[in-house]
Structures are given as structure tokens and as C-alpha cells.
Amino acid sequence: MEDGGKRSMGLIEYRKDYLENVKTQAAADGESTTTMFTTTVLNDLLDLNVITDFNNCYAVGKYLRKNYRVDAYAYDDYDYSMSLFITDYSGEENIAKVTKTDAKVLFDKLYSFLEGAVQGNLLSKIEISRPVYDLIDQLNSKEYTVRKFRFFILTDREISDKISSFDYGDINGINIEYNIWDMTRLYRVLGQGDTQEHVEIDFCSLTENGLPCLEASDVSNEGIKCLLC
């Protein structure tokens, strides 16, 4: 495992190469760097089996005086989940932090879009030729069952250490799951090959006094304690 200094340098170099590839591909395809960053990350998520397909559908606007934005979507007909993606691309040389406030603003934009799409009249305000029209039409179609929404932030920045998780939200009684793919996560999974997600469980939040356990004195030794739960 890399130490902090090597990991930091590795992340910086990985991000630099990643963004250079995005810029090169954007120029070759005549796309904006933001769109190409979205496409590149989503292709990586395809390879990682996080999603099974995706469609770009960049759209920004206002619904009930609240800003909305959506960059892409993916419907999974296996678990009936609808994933909505919002891109936070800076293209800056130095990697900046995404604070919890930043993340909330981005997730709120996705929520405003979804709210306008399923509870409002956003469909009537979108030209039929735009890709986002198909998304809104699908969200309102009885042919598609949605049992869970998944919100994704795709960013070339690095999330703050203070961001641990977001509480699940819901719309029309359907749960919303929140996800962030930043450069650190991409580097860990793609650059280092660490495909196992790091999971932390706060047992004190599940039970009043934490998880009851006893020390297994026969197998404990100096500096190490073994516990039976």
C-alpha cells in the first residue's frame, strides 16, 4: 500500500493524465471538455459494472425558481433503478476540494430536475429534439418501473474528508441514493486496482450503547485485543 506522500503524488499524476486524455479526446471529437469528462467517467463506470448503459442529456434551467442540472442518465432494467448524473468539472491544474456544501448544491440541482420532471410540467418546456426530453418522457412513462433513484456527482476535484455519507432522500415515496465519484475514488479503483469499496459502520448509531462484546483473553496479546461479539 502506498504511503500518504506517494499516494498524493500518484493521485496528482493520475489526475493530470486523466484530464489530458479528456482534453485530447474532446478536441478530436469536437465536444466540450465537460461533456467528454462526463463520457469518460461514465465509460469507466461501465467497465466497473456500476452502470449497464448511459445516455448524455445535458440540460440546465430553473424549476420553481430553483436551479436544475442533469448531464446524463442510466436506467437499469435489472434492479429498476434510474441513475441521474451531474458533472462538476473544473479542468484546473491544481486539485481542489468538494465540500459537503458544494455536494449538497449539486445534489439539489438534480433533485430540482427530478421534481420538475415527475411532479411538474418540465416536459412541456423542453424541445422534443433534445436528449433530455427522452429522459423526462421515460420518467413519466408507465412502461418503465423505477424502484430507486441514484444521484451521482462526477467531479475532477477531491471530496473533503468531512464528507462521510448523505442520508437517503426520496421523491414520490421512492428512495434516492447519493454517490460521488471524485478523482481520489477513480484513482483508487482504476489507478491502483482497489475495487473493494471502503465501508465504515458506526455501531453506536445502530444501538444505544454500541455493539456488546467480550475480550477473548486467551488469544489477546500485547498491543492487540481480540473481541467476541
C-alpha positions as CSV (number, residue, x, y, z in Angstrom):
1,M,0.0,0.0,0.0
2,E,1.3,3.5,-0.8
3,D,2.1,5.9,2.0
4,G,0.5,9.3,2.1
5,G,3.2,11.1,0.1
6,K,3.4,8.6,-2.7
7,R,-0.3,8.3,-2.9
8,S,-0.6,12.1,-3.1
9,M,1.9,12.2,-6.0
10,G,0.3,9.3,-7.6
11,L,-3.1,11.0,-7.5
12,I,-1.7,14.2,-8.9
13,E,-0.1,12.4,-11.8
14,Y,-3.1,10.2,-12.4
15,R,-5.4,13.2,-12.5
16,K,-3.1,15.1,-14.8
17,D,-3.0,12.2,-17.3
18,Y,-6.8,11.7,-17.0
19,L,-7.6,15.3,-17.8
20,E,-5.1,15.4,-20.6
21,N,-6.8,12.4,-22.2
22,V,-10.2,14.2,-21.7
23,K,-9.0,17.3,-23.5
24,T,-7.3,15.4,-26.3
25,Q,-10.5,13.3,-26.9
26,A,-12.7,16.4,-26.7
27,A,-10.7,18.2,-29.4
28,A,-10.7,15.1,-31.6
29,D,-14.5,14.6,-31.3
30,G,-15.4,18.3,-31.3
31,E,-17.0,18.0,-27.9
32,S,-16.7,20.3,-24.9
33,T,-14.3,19.1,-22.2
34,T,-17.1,18.9,-19.7
35,T,-19.1,16.6,-21.9
36,M,-16.1,14.5,-22.7
37,F,-15.2,14.3,-18.9
38,T,-18.8,13.0,-18.3
39,T,-18.5,10.4,-21.1
40,T,-15.0,9.3,-20.0
41,V,-16.1,8.8,-16.4
42,L,-19.3,7.0,-17.4
43,N,-17.4,4.7,-19.7
44,D,-15.1,3.8,-16.7
45,L,-18.2,3.1,-14.6
46,L,-19.5,0.9,-17.3
47,D,-16.2,-1.1,-17.2
48,L,-16.6,-1.3,-13.4
49,N,-20.2,-2.6,-13.8
50,V,-21.5,0.3,-11.7
51,I,-23.9,1.1,-14.6
52,T,-25.0,-1.0,-17.6
53,D,-25.6,1.8,-20.1
54,F,-25.8,5.6,-20.2
55,N,-27.1,8.5,-22.3
56,N,-25.8,12.0,-22.3
57,C,-28.6,14.6,-21.9
58,Y,-27.0,17.9,-20.7
59,A,-29.7,20.3,-19.5
60,V,-29.8,23.3,-17.2
61,G,-32.6,25.6,-16.2
62,K,-34.9,26.6,-13.4
63,Y,-37.9,24.9,-11.9
64,L,-40.0,26.8,-9.3
65,R,-37.1,29.4,-9.2
66,K,-34.6,26.6,-8.2
67,N,-31.7,25.8,-10.5
68,Y,-31.6,22.4,-12.0
69,R,-29.0,20.5,-14.0
70,V,-28.5,17.0,-15.3
71,D,-25.7,15.7,-17.5
72,A,-26.6,12.1,-18.2
73,Y,-28.8,9.2,-17.1
74,A,-28.8,5.4,-17.0
75,Y,-31.7,3.1,-16.5
76,D,-31.1,-0.4,-15.2
77,D,-33.9,-2.9,-16.0
78,Y,-32.4,-5.5,-13.7
79,D,-32.9,-3.6,-10.4
80,Y,-35.2,-1.0,-11.9
81,S,-33.0,1.9,-10.8
82,M,-32.7,5.2,-12.6
83,S,-29.3,6.9,-12.2
84,L,-29.0,10.7,-12.8
85,F,-25.6,12.3,-13.2
86,I,-24.4,15.8,-12.7
87,T,-20.8,16.8,-13.7
88,D,-18.6,19.1,-11.7
89,Y,-15.7,19.8,-14.0
90,S,-13.1,22.5,-13.3
91,G,-10.2,21.5,-15.6
92,E,-7.9,23.4,-13.2
93,E,-4.3,22.3,-12.8
94,N,-4.4,22.1,-9.0
95,I,-6.9,19.7,-7.4
96,A,-9.5,21.5,-5.2
97,K,-11.8,20.1,-2.5
98,V,-15.5,19.4,-2.9
99,T,-17.1,20.4,0.5
100,K,-20.3,19.0,1.8
101,T,-22.0,22.3,1.0
102,D,-20.7,22.0,-2.6
103,A,-22.1,18.5,-2.9
104,K,-25.4,19.5,-1.5
105,V,-25.8,22.2,-4.1
106,L,-25.1,19.8,-6.9
107,F,-27.4,17.1,-5.5
108,D,-30.1,19.8,-5.0
109,K,-29.9,20.6,-8.7
110,L,-30.5,17.0,-9.6
111,Y,-33.4,16.9,-7.2
112,S,-34.9,20.1,-8.7
113,F,-34.7,18.5,-12.2
114,L,-36.3,15.3,-11.0
115,E,-39.0,17.2,-9.1
116,G,-39.9,19.2,-12.2
117,A,-39.8,16.1,-14.4
118,V,-42.1,13.8,-12.3
119,Q,-44.2,16.4,-10.3
120,G,-44.2,19.4,-12.5
121,N,-44.6,20.4,-16.2
122,L,-41.0,20.3,-17.2
123,L,-41.7,18.1,-20.2
124,S,-43.8,20.8,-21.8
125,K,-41.0,23.3,-21.7
126,I,-38.3,21.1,-23.3
127,E,-37.9,20.8,-27.1
128,I,-38.7,17.3,-28.3
129,S,-35.4,17.1,-30.2
130,R,-33.3,17.4,-27.1
131,P,-32.0,14.2,-25.4
132,V,-33.3,15.3,-22.0
133,Y,-36.8,15.1,-23.4
134,D,-36.5,11.4,-23.8
135,L,-35.4,11.1,-20.1
136,I,-38.4,13.1,-18.8
137,D,-40.7,11.2,-21.1
138,Q,-39.3,7.9,-19.7
139,L,-39.6,9.1,-16.1
140,N,-43.3,9.7,-16.8
141,S,-43.9,6.5,-18.8
142,K,-45.9,3.7,-17.3
143,E,-43.7,1.3,-19.3
144,Y,-40.8,1.9,-17.0
145,T,-40.8,0.9,-13.4
146,V,-38.4,2.9,-11.1
147,R,-37.9,1.4,-7.6
148,K,-34.8,3.5,-6.8
149,F,-33.2,6.7,-7.9
150,R,-29.4,7.1,-7.8
151,F,-27.8,10.5,-7.8
152,F,-24.2,10.8,-8.9
153,I,-21.7,13.6,-8.8
154,L,-18.9,13.2,-11.3
155,T,-16.0,15.6,-10.4
156,D,-12.4,16.2,-11.3
157,R,-11.9,17.6,-7.8
158,E,-11.4,15.7,-4.5
159,I,-14.1,15.3,-1.9
160,S,-13.5,16.7,1.6
161,D,-12.6,14.2,4.4
162,K,-15.6,15.7,6.2
163,I,-18.0,14.1,3.7
164,S,-18.8,10.6,5.0
165,S,-22.2,10.0,3.7
166,F,-25.6,11.5,2.8
167,D,-28.9,10.4,4.3
168,Y,-31.2,8.8,1.8
169,G,-33.8,11.1,0.3
170,D,-37.0,10.3,-1.5
171,I,-39.4,11.6,-4.1
172,N,-42.9,10.2,-4.5
173,G,-42.1,7.6,-1.9
174,I,-39.1,6.3,-4.0
175,N,-35.7,6.3,-2.3
176,I,-32.8,8.4,-3.6
177,E,-29.3,7.1,-3.1
178,Y,-26.4,9.6,-3.3
179,N,-23.0,8.8,-4.8
180,I,-19.8,10.8,-5.6
181,W,-17.1,9.8,-8.0
182,D,-14.2,12.1,-7.5
183,M,-10.6,11.8,-8.7
184,T,-9.5,10.1,-5.5
185,R,-12.0,7.3,-5.9
186,L,-11.2,6.9,-9.6
187,Y,-7.5,6.8,-8.8
188,R,-8.1,4.2,-6.1
189,V,-10.2,1.9,-8.2
190,L,-8.7,2.4,-11.7
191,G,-5.2,3.6,-10.9
192,Q,-4.4,1.3,-8.0
193,G,-6.8,-1.5,-8.8
194,D,-8.6,-1.3,-5.4
195,T,-12.0,-2.4,-6.5
196,Q,-13.2,-3.0,-2.9
197,E,-15.3,-0.1,-1.5
198,H,-14.2,1.0,2.0
199,V,-17.1,0.6,4.4
200,E,-17.3,2.1,7.9
201,I,-20.1,1.2,10.3
202,D,-20.9,3.3,13.3
203,F,-22.5,0.7,15.7
204,C,-23.3,3.4,18.2
205,S,-25.7,4.8,15.7
206,L,-27.5,1.4,15.4
207,T,-27.7,0.6,19.1
208,E,-27.7,2.9,22.1
209,N,-24.6,1.5,23.7
210,G,-22.8,0.2,20.7
211,L,-22.2,-3.5,20.0
212,P,-21.9,-5.7,23.1
213,C,-18.7,-7.7,23.1
214,L,-16.3,-9.6,25.4
215,E,-12.5,-9.7,25.3
216,A,-11.1,-13.1,24.3
217,S,-8.2,-13.0,26.8
218,D,-6.8,-16.4,25.7
219,V,-6.0,-15.1,22.2
220,S,-5.2,-11.5,23.0
221,N,-1.5,-10.4,23.2
222,E,0.4,-7.2,23.9
223,G,-0.9,-4.4,21.8
224,I,-3.7,-6.4,20.2
225,K,-7.1,-7.2,21.7
226,C,-9.5,-9.8,20.2
227,L,-13.1,-9.3,20.9
228,L,-16.1,-11.7,20.7
229,C,-19.4,-10.1,19.6
